[in-house]
């Protein structure tokens, strides 16, 4: 509570126009570092690694931290790394980057495009940083270098997290279960950022409160009585039953969830049957669920089970053939930007890049496991902001490939400059607010 009160005081201090006297020196230092960071970024982009295989990427990040004086521990929850830089008395600030890429072929035609090939799910595919994690890592390294070379301007402990497996939603939990907070320090604050495919490079987006949703993956096995496709009367067709369940699932959000609450129920995969003249005895559905509130999340679970049971009973199936609904205990929770911390970050960013370049963004139903760092028993205040990555020309043309598109890439130089400048100043301002 004391830390948050200090943050509020600091926000008020900024609101009356006081600036940071070290901004000019810091901005000159960052500007000199841009060529180094661009080269590092392009090297990362050319050499991506998928979730749980980030070995070379983690070593590259660990090496960069050691160069500027961080104490680095590797292998924390898979290939996770933790870098600690102590600089006198003060709070501990966690700053996270993710490291993994996606199994997909790149189609950007960039001179530094990835040509990496792997075998994934029994077939060859490319590997690509199509979600901006290479940019996250580069700005993370740039911020580490700026903080280490400007230690006279802050006091406290900087805790840099290189996280694996964000794309599959397990990396943050892996690191915490490996003892992140027990073996190192419980941070006083945590920050992170994510590339935006819709905001202009040179801007950031940020809002207090919920900014991203809970994300859950559910599987449902729908059973039936198989037989010949020409004799459906002596079968109970699980394809028809699954189809009925799918349509009824669409009524959960429209008829069970309160109109002012948010939820998404999407059936993304249907697997069942082999040929057209055989009625199978099983169909599997794969769903993703999105929500913000815990009571909404549990309501959706309840309605899914009720819909599956009701349809099975109506089809005449005995109880031992009712659908098997599998809801994992572990899921990616909604990202909640601590309001007091967020207000400080907004004030800091406006001082760094100007009011017009700090945008109040809307919440989305996407998910990010960064949220887990603030959802432990320690109740660490955390906030994540969006990093603009797109040129003005692309915005005006409407040619805006989304994240996970084979055509997506950030505009490297302005994005790196903004990310390092904004993040470094944010971290310094948090440290200095606790003086």
Steps between C-alpha positions, in 0.01 A plus 500: 500500500785737583651448155169574330452822699844612389406419140190720525712787633739452210217509247377829646855635484513420128157648436633849581765479232813403695746312281792268549829699490684193373275448196739666255801296604298180497345568160845567352626171643205306358538667160863387479393145582237470224733352231619231743142413588381489139774251417406293806133510400566381147713215631219390731246523218714278277548234768164433667424206728157363589356454849704280735795502258640849569851380593710720268270798549530478879879477480512808277292700748700376798822604327368851438407544865836375625680748273350791694536360851186301577521186712331242278343163581402272213267199487226644723191315381616354168726748324390793718763749613511746789733801500550700820662842517526643852562872530453605860185532707161511336217287362540192283351533152430199277516558125414201282558405139379187325736308271311246287399511135230319303509195268408670171661610174601866475375692195625852573785504242710696749875484435535348849201261468512167676578193290513261795327166441397242759286187520192581704204263546657258253534750217759757393423864564676831530548694823419869530485779756155605381384622842778752562688311769827585325410867544409438865841342559687776320335779697557297818872479421508869407334593828744280694793675330353846565428426865845352560674796339296763685511361854551843651138581410324227699520284809357154567505152346416428137375146437494407131308188400559317172196274474451191282177357361271802500335389178369184666405683820725304736828691534416741783352219708805281430733769633288566808470129575878474467524741795539838330372700796649268763853467356529865400293791627131570508478817289321810616377570148494318166481640146496363148394599151373341180525604137181639347430437129264799490678784686745727322869459581594775742186456709394278787156389622400451862191486721445430870301192602433200278682512167506132396276204574510162671587233244403135532521205262228235545447164329170315477471137390152444357403131488242316295409161357676448168385312194440508125430837347205347312333389826500805731184374670696231687772741613530808717704732284766695700557730203142624517518510880825700492344739249203557732735561793701752296190700412375496859840616626447818302209591727719513815630850439176635352258346750687401819770765546384844615497746209752730672748218563746365244553145380591304188429133428665378180508145363820499300533132406271203429653156456303186427430234241704357214284468188156615388314170533598422859333658802776519762460434870691808618562864406739734682443874530773747596400837645652821622322701771569866580369710788608757759304428818535177696124464544453525123770241438333251738155571356624414151643171633165415660303574184735295281450195723124551509474537122708188438299293748165627371580424138626152584185420695283630215687274258420198716850424620549315831687688773827315436502650149434861596767741370829525686573869563866557590577839656864532616558646846778727374420784263631842401329758724377839388763773498417773749696824487532631853334845483755692711799346325335557162444867570868541581599322179266721298645815658854380438430409138340838431813672632714282272309496168228763542133488598380438145707181472356331810170346397218364718441159343195277534508163680527198270406133533854387420712363784853528639652289775687804632185538712608205717788696657244721672257221594705317764447521875744793502252719308770690309366813323564450127424677174553423132489753217466474122796602286422665166684332212331603173593773250263788427483389136372155598239647731373734229494220242318260732763233430539383860595133537408380848715324754574140395472601135786384274514860371525679837814682609576811708667810358825431676677832558213720626354212700828423674563867573156548653502173693839555662438868576154448646582186699827634641334821614206309647730279706711794616188693595369209707835477681515873560139518621605291800784731605 
